Amino acid sequence: MSVLLVGDGNFSFSRSLCSSPPCPRITSLIATSYDNKTSLIKKYGEGAQRNIDEIVSSGWIVKHDVDARRLEKYFSKDTRFDYIYFMHPLVDPDDRVRMVFDGKINNGEDIIIANRLLIADFLRSAKDFLTLPHGEIRVACKDTYPYTWWRVSQLGKLARPLKLKKVELFRNDDFPGYEPRTVEMDKSFPSAKSKMYSFGVLNDEGNVEFEEQWYGEKELKLQIVCSICEKQFTSEADKARHLKTEKHNIRAKLEEKWAKTVEEIYQ
């Protein structure tokens, strides 16, 4: 089993794979960071260096200065991985500052869009390095606002033929030693309420694909829905009341802006 990890911050998730039950099945592992090594150690401290040392001593590879959005710059076109992980992605603060100066970020809406673009670009690049037909791209994301507004489950649609395979509760206890960190100076955050989104290249044979049974972040149980807020309703009257709420209008404006961004960048 070959594994690639991108944007691993302090490398604690990669280290956890070296010591957790899946380890015997791993035949190759490449752990990468967006930061260069000097910046990474300055940001995350000696704990990051210890994690790196343990990964290397286990026989695996560590690379720095790797942009998850442009994997083709670092790997040959025939490279394949069974699993590609991006744990709790978040636009780097320095990149965010540059976007502000470039006029690309002006408010909270723009930050949400910037993070969607980060994940979408990652998926578009990573799909070309999957082992077919069973390889998976896995993205972990907090299940709270504003992360739920990133709509991670929908972003695979910008990286066809990727499709959403499953969404699971992410259990930190399954990865002993994993210490989630923000993209800022060694700040931790609780990952207890997170989800793992798995994407893969699925064929059209067999049962109805999971993506068609999944409505945004929730299993589709009702037929009356708001496609923007991913809410389900028992009646059209309930939906009509929802469409008049301030929260819906805020999200509607965000999605309109997102649609224009997608058209400008990907079309």
C-alpha positions in Angstrom: 0.0 0.0 0.0 1.5 3.3 -1.1 0.6 6.5 0.8 1.2 10.2 0.1 0.5 12.8 2.7 0.4 16.5 1.8 0.3 19.6 4.0 1.0 17.6 7.1 2.1 20.5 9.3 4.1 19.1 12.2 4.2 15.6 10.6 2.4 14.0 13.5 -0.3 12.3 11.3 2.4 10.8 9.1 4.3 9.6 12.2 1.0 8.1 13.5 0.8 5.9 10.4 4.3 4.6 11.2 3.2 3.3 14.6 -0.5 2.5 14.2 -2.1 -0.8 13.0 -2.1 0.1 9.3 1.7 0.2 9.3 2.4 -3.4 8.3 0.3 -2.9 5.1 2.3 0.2 4.0 4.9 -0.5 1.4 5.9 3.1 0.7 5.1 6.4 2.4 5.9 10.0 1.4 5.1 12.7 3.9 5.2 16.3 2.6 4.9 19.8 4.0 4.0 23.1 2.3 6.6 24.9 4.4 10.3 24.6 3.8 12.1 22.8 6.6 13.5 26.0 8.3 10.1 27.6 8.4 8.5 24.4 9.5 10.8 23.9 12.5 10.4 27.6 13.4 6.6 27.3 13.3 6.1 23.9 14.9 9.2 23.5 17.1 11.4 20.5 17.9 8.3 18.2 18.1 8.1 18.4 14.3 11.8 17.5 14.0 11.2 14.4 16.3 8.3 13.4 14.1 10.4 13.7 11.0 13.2 11.7 12.5 10.8 8.9 13.4 9.3 8.8 9.9 12.8 8.7 8.3 14.0 6.0 10.7 11.0 3.9 9.7 12.3 4.0 6.2 9.9 6.5 4.7 10.5 9.7 2.8 10.0 13.3 3.9 9.8 16.2 1.5 9.4 20.0 2.1 8.2 22.9 -0.1 5.5 20.8 -1.7 2.4 22.6 -3.0 -0.5 20.2 -2.8 -2.2 22.0 -5.6 0.6 21.2 -8.1 1.7 17.7 -7.4 2.8 17.3 -11.0 5.7 19.5 -10.2 7.2 17.0 -7.7 6.2 13.5 -9.0 6.6 11.8 -12.4 3.4 11.3 -14.3 3.6 7.5 -13.8 3.7 7.8 -10.0 0.7 6.2 -8.3 -0.5 6.1 -4.7 -3.2 4.0 -3.1 -4.1 6.7 -0.6 -3.5 10.4 -0.7 -4.2 12.3 2.5 -4.8 16.1 3.1 -5.5 16.5 6.8 -7.4 19.6 7.9 -6.4 21.8 4.9 -6.3 25.6 5.4 -5.0 28.4 3.3 -1.6 29.5 4.7 -1.7 33.0 6.5 1.1 34.3 4.2 -0.9 33.3 1.2 -3.9 34.9 2.7 -2.0 38.2 3.2 -0.9 38.1 -0.4 -4.4 37.5 -1.6 -5.6 40.6 0.4 -3.0 42.8 -1.3 -3.9 41.3 -4.7 -7.5 42.2 -4.0 -8.6 38.5 -4.0 -9.7 38.5 -0.3 -11.8 41.3 1.1 -14.0 39.5 3.6 -15.1 36.2 5.2 -16.8 35.0 2.0 -13.5 35.3 0.1 -11.6 33.3 2.8 -14.2 30.5 2.3 -13.8 30.6 -1.4 -10.0 30.6 -1.1 -10.1 27.4 1.0 -12.5 25.8 -1.5 -10.1 26.6 -4.3 -7.2 25.1 -2.3 -9.1 21.8 -1.9 -10.5 21.8 -5.4 -7.0 22.4 -6.9 -5.6 19.6 -4.7 -8.2 17.2 -5.9 -7.7 18.1 -9.5 -4.0 17.5 -9.2 -4.1 14.4 -6.9 -6.5 12.4 -9.1 -3.9 11.9 -11.7 -1.7 10.0 -9.1 -4.3 7.5 -7.9 -3.9 3.8 -8.3 -7.0 2.7 -10.2 -9.6 1.5 -9.7 -9.4 1.4 -5.9 -7.2 4.4 -4.9 -8.7 7.0 -2.6 -8.1 10.7 -1.9 -9.0 11.5 1.7 -9.6 15.0 3.1 -10.2 15.6 6.8 -12.1 18.7 7.7 -13.7 20.1 10.9 -17.5 19.7 11.0 -18.2 23.2 12.4 -18.7 26.7 10.9 -17.0 28.0 8.8 -15.6 24.7 7.6 -19.0 23.2 6.8 -19.5 26.1 4.4 -16.6 24.9 2.4 -18.9 22.1 1.1 -16.0 19.7 0.7 -18.3 16.9 -0.4 -19.2 18.9 -3.5 -15.6 19.8 -4.6 -14.9 16.5 -6.3 -17.3 17.7 -9.1 -14.5 20.0 -10.2 -12.1 17.1 -10.5 -13.9 14.6 -12.6 -13.8 11.6 -12.9 -13.4 11.8 -9.1 -16.6 11.1 -7.2 -17.4 11.2 -3.5 -17.2 7.6 -2.2 -18.0 8.0 1.5 -18.0 10.4 4.5 -17.1 9.2 7.9 -16.6 10.6 11.4 -12.9 11.2 11.8 -11.7 9.5 15.0 -8.4 10.9 16.3 -8.0 7.9 18.6 -7.5 5.7 15.5 -4.2 7.5 14.9 -2.2 7.5 18.1 0.1 10.5 18.4 -1.7 12.7 15.8 -1.6 16.3 17.1 -3.6 18.5 14.7 -2.0 21.9 14.3 -3.2 25.1 12.6 -1.1 26.8 9.8 0.0 29.3 12.4 2.7 29.1 15.1 2.2 25.6 16.6 -1.4 26.2 17.6 -3.4 23.1 18.2 -7.2 22.7 17.6 -9.7 20.0 18.6 -10.3 17.5 15.8 -12.9 15.6 17.8 -15.7 16.9 15.5 -14.2 16.3 12.1 -15.2 14.3 9.1 -13.1 12.3 6.6 -14.2 12.7 2.9 -13.1 9.9 0.6 -13.0 10.5 -3.2 -12.2 7.9 -5.9 -12.7 7.2 -9.5 -15.9 5.1 -9.7 -17.4 3.3 -12.6 -21.0 3.3 -13.6 -21.6 -0.4 -12.9 -23.4 -1.9 -9.9 -25.5 0.0 -7.4 -26.3 3.6 -7.3 -23.1 5.5 -6.4 -22.8 6.9 -3.0 -22.5 10.5 -4.3 -26.1 10.3 -5.6 -27.3 9.2 -2.3 -25.6 11.9 -0.4 -26.9 15.4 -0.3 -24.2 17.8 0.6 -23.1 17.0 4.1 -26.1 14.8 5.0 -27.7 11.6 3.8 -30.6 12.4 1.6 -33.8 11.2 3.4 -36.3 13.8 2.2 -37.1 15.0 -1.3 -37.7 18.7 -0.4 -34.3 20.4 -0.1 -32.5 23.7 -0.2 -29.5 23.0 -2.6 -27.6 25.9 -1.1 -27.9 25.3 2.6 -28.2 21.5 2.3 -31.3 21.5 4.5 -34.1 19.0 4.1 -37.8 19.8 4.8 -41.0 18.0 5.4 -43.1 20.5 3.4 -42.8 23.1 0.7 -44.1 25.7 3.2 -41.2 25.0 5.6 -38.8 25.4 2.6 -40.4 28.7 1.6 -39.9 30.1 5.1 -36.3 29.0 5.1 -35.7 30.8 1.8 -36.6 34.1 3.4 -34.1 33.8 6.3 -31.0 36.0 6.5 -28.7 33.0 6.8 -30.0 31.5 3.5 -29.6 34.9 1.8 -26.0 35.1 3.0 -25.2 31.6 1.7 -27.0 32.3 -1.6 -24.7 35.3 -2.2 -21.7 33.2 -1.3 -22.7 30.5 -3.8 -23.3 33.1 -6.5 -19.9 34.4 -5.9 -18.4 30.9 -5.9 -20.1 30.0 -9.2 -18.6 33.1 -10.9 -15.2 32.2 -9.4 -15.4 28.6 -10.7 -16.4 29.8 -14.2 -13.5 32.3 -14.3 -10.9 29.7 -13.1 -12.0 26.3 -14.4 -14.1 26.9 -17.5 
